[in-house]
């Protein structure tokens, strides 16, 4: 049976997503390592971002999850800073 789903290509903003998250290619490779035997290589991420290789099916969902995790991290940090530095006159 042939899988007819389309894959996301490098032109669909994987670099923008990575940069928005504030991650280097190496750091993204480490974050994508969950459930894999080793981090995704920087050259693989470069190939995705340049459109030379299609992004595997599960990676967009993983990027979404990484984004959600990052939102929680930033929100938690902001709450801690607000609790510490907001004037309570």
Secondary structure as UniProt FT lines:
FT   HELIX           10..12
FT   HELIX           14..20
FT   TURN            21..22
FT   HELIX           25..31
FT   TURN            32..35
FT   HELIX           42..50
FT   TURN            57..58
FT   HELIX           59..85
//
